[in-house]
Amino acid sequence: MSYFGDILFICGLHLAIAVSPGPSTVAICCSASMVTRRAGLSVAAGIVTATGLWAGAALLGAGAVIAYHEHLLMILRLSSGIYLTGIGLRMLVMPPAWNSPRACGQPFLLGLLTALSNPVALAFWLGTFLTVIPATATNRFYAAIFALIILQSTVWYFLLAVLSSSVLPGRIFGAARSLRQIGAGTMILIGLNALIAH
C-alpha cells in the first residue's frame, strides 16, 4: 500500500503549523536579531528537539500514556510555565545586554521549553497529528514521517534564525526595544498560559 499521499498531507499540515507565527517564531527572531545568530540557532535547535520529542511521543502512543498519567503533563506544563514566565520578566526588568548569550537565558532551553509548553503544539501533536495517521500505517511510515518532520523543522527554524540575524534591524535601538518587549510579553503569556491551563 502506498502512503505517499498521506505523507505529503501530514508533512504539509506540519509545515503549515511550523511556519505560522507563534511563540517559537518570536523566540527565534528575538534571540537571533537581538542577541546573536548563534543564540537564534540555539533556540531553533531547542525547538527542533522539542518537535522531535512531540512527534516521537505521539507516534509511540503518548496520548494513551497521558490519559492514564495526566500528572506528567501537568508537571511539564508547570515547570515550563515557571521558566518561561521568569525569562519574560527578566527580559522586561533587566537592561538589555546586546550580543550577550545571557540576554535570553539559555537559548537551547528557551527554545525547548517554548515548544514543549506551547498549547498549539500540544493540540497538534496529541490531537490533529494522531487523527491523520492512517490506521494501517507501518513502522516504515512512522520512520519516514518522523524523519521528514525533523528535516522540515530543521530547515525552517534554522533558516528563520539566519534570516532574523541578517535582515531584522534588531540592533537598532527602537526596533530592538520593541522586539524585546514583544518577546518578553510572549514568553510571559506562554508561561502563564501553561501555569493556569492545567
Legacy VTK file of the C-alpha trace (Angstrom):
# vtk DataFile Version 3.0
C-alpha trace
ASCII
DATASET POLYDATA
POINTS 198 float
0.000 0.000 0.000
1.327 3.436 -0.950
1.314 6.110 1.729
2.741 8.884 -0.451
-0.450 10.981 -0.308
-0.705 10.560 3.461
2.938 11.521 3.967
2.521 14.580 1.756
-0.624 15.653 3.628
0.902 15.176 7.104
4.114 16.987 6.146
2.095 19.830 4.629
-0.022 20.078 7.765
3.075 20.150 9.980
4.766 22.748 7.794
1.668 24.969 7.929
1.770 24.835 11.737
5.548 25.403 11.850
5.564 28.489 9.601
2.570 30.103 11.330
3.746 32.974 13.534
3.701 31.919 17.153
5.845 31.605 20.270
8.594 29.640 18.501
8.879 32.270 15.776
9.077 35.069 18.334
11.695 33.241 20.427
13.919 32.613 17.390
13.523 36.080 15.858
14.170 37.899 19.134
17.206 35.800 20.023
18.735 35.921 16.545
18.155 39.616 15.941
18.761 40.978 19.432
21.451 38.691 20.803
23.457 36.760 18.214
22.904 34.436 15.291
24.328 31.657 17.442
21.704 32.310 20.129
18.968 32.203 17.477
20.332 28.922 16.115
20.453 27.508 19.663
16.812 28.452 20.211
15.987 26.831 16.855
17.850 23.664 17.921
15.778 23.563 21.117
12.570 23.904 19.119
13.614 21.156 16.689
14.436 18.924 19.668
11.006 19.604 21.172
9.417 18.863 17.805
11.225 15.524 17.757
10.076 14.789 21.297
6.452 15.659 20.481
6.457 13.701 17.203
8.171 10.698 18.784
5.868 10.730 21.778
2.799 10.991 19.547
3.962 8.164 17.302
4.787 5.980 20.305
1.344 6.460 21.837
1.737 9.385 24.223
-1.974 10.140 24.018
-2.741 6.863 25.775
0.006 7.391 28.375
-1.152 10.913 29.210
-4.736 9.689 29.541
-3.543 7.468 32.423
-0.885 9.793 33.859
-2.167 13.340 33.494
0.158 14.486 36.262
3.151 14.039 33.896
1.711 16.600 31.517
0.884 18.902 34.424
4.478 18.708 35.739
5.846 19.526 32.272
3.450 22.445 31.845
4.121 23.884 35.309
7.914 23.695 35.084
7.896 25.135 31.564
5.475 27.856 32.614
7.628 28.933 35.554
10.778 29.021 33.415
9.207 30.956 30.538
7.470 33.466 32.829
10.800 34.050 34.590
12.609 34.614 31.273
9.926 37.073 30.161
10.021 39.021 33.418
13.811 39.135 33.325
13.686 40.471 29.760
11.362 43.281 30.922
13.214 44.185 34.120
16.898 43.828 33.246
18.581 46.273 30.889
19.403 44.708 27.523
22.894 43.334 27.064
23.145 43.124 23.298
25.297 40.363 21.868
25.296 38.555 25.195
24.013 34.986 25.275
22.664 35.721 28.775
20.232 38.221 27.228
17.827 35.344 26.550
18.862 32.902 29.286
19.919 29.516 27.997
18.879 29.745 24.333
18.549 25.979 23.755
16.437 25.556 26.891
14.353 28.581 25.929
13.558 27.006 22.548
12.908 23.574 24.027
10.517 24.798 26.728
8.798 27.283 24.424
7.908 24.499 22.001
7.072 21.935 24.691
4.721 24.256 26.583
3.004 25.747 23.529
-0.702 24.795 23.754
-0.966 24.792 19.941
1.840 22.210 19.773
0.120 20.103 22.417
-3.165 20.190 20.500
-1.443 19.430 17.200
0.788 16.551 18.322
-1.640 14.782 20.651
-4.749 15.614 18.638
-4.699 16.580 14.983
-1.476 14.731 14.156
-2.739 11.443 15.587
-6.035 11.671 13.724
-4.379 11.929 10.297
-2.078 8.936 10.764
-3.538 6.056 8.720
-4.806 3.158 10.822
-2.803 0.738 8.660
0.471 2.672 8.966
3.629 0.601 9.156
6.835 1.197 11.096
8.453 2.421 7.864
5.679 5.003 7.561
6.303 6.184 11.133
10.046 6.427 10.490
9.506 8.372 7.254
7.092 10.808 8.900
9.418 11.345 11.853
12.454 11.956 9.615
10.593 14.336 7.315
9.152 16.343 10.200
12.615 16.730 11.752
14.030 17.744 8.357
11.275 20.308 7.768
11.652 21.735 11.265
15.413 21.983 11.000
15.351 23.726 7.617
12.559 26.150 8.563
13.684 27.146 12.058
17.380 27.422 11.212
16.545 29.469 8.104
14.372 31.718 10.254
17.272 32.250 12.699
19.728 33.076 9.901
17.301 35.468 8.203
16.390 37.140 11.501
20.023 37.748 12.366
20.758 39.066 8.863
17.675 41.038 7.901
15.819 42.226 11.003
17.090 45.543 12.348
17.123 44.216 15.912
20.280 46.071 16.876
18.748 49.456 16.081
17.627 50.793 19.453
13.906 51.376 18.753
13.359 48.114 16.898
15.387 46.187 19.456
13.369 47.607 22.325
10.094 46.711 20.581
11.287 43.182 19.769
12.441 42.730 23.353
9.061 43.838 24.726
7.159 41.622 22.270
9.402 38.681 23.102
9.086 39.261 26.848
5.317 39.608 26.631
5.050 36.452 24.562
7.199 34.453 26.979
5.138 35.682 29.948
1.840 34.872 28.212
3.007 31.381 27.206
4.309 30.781 30.719
1.137 31.996 32.413
-0.999 30.001 29.994
0.984 26.874 30.852
0.546 27.608 34.580
-3.212 28.245 34.544
-4.305 25.792 31.825
-3.847 22.580 33.800
LINES 1 199
198 0 1 2 3 4 5 6 7 8 9 10 11 12 13 14 15 16 17 18 19 20 21 22 23 24 25 26 27 28 29 30 31 32 33 34 35 36 37 38 39 40 41 42 43 44 45 46 47 48 49 50 51 52 53 54 55 56 57 58 59 60 61 62 63 64 65 66 67 68 69 70 71 72 73 74 75 76 77 78 79 80 81 82 83 84 85 86 87 88 89 90 91 92 93 94 95 96 97 98 99 100 101 102 103 104 105 106 107 108 109 110 111 112 113 114 115 116 117 118 119 120 121 122 123 124 125 126 127 128 129 130 131 132 133 134 135 136 137 138 139 140 141 142 143 144 145 146 147 148 149 150 151 152 153 154 155 156 157 158 159 160 161 162 163 164 165 166 167 168 169 170 171 172 173 174 175 176 177 178 179 180 181 182 183 184 185 186 187 188 189 190 191 192 193 194 195 196 197
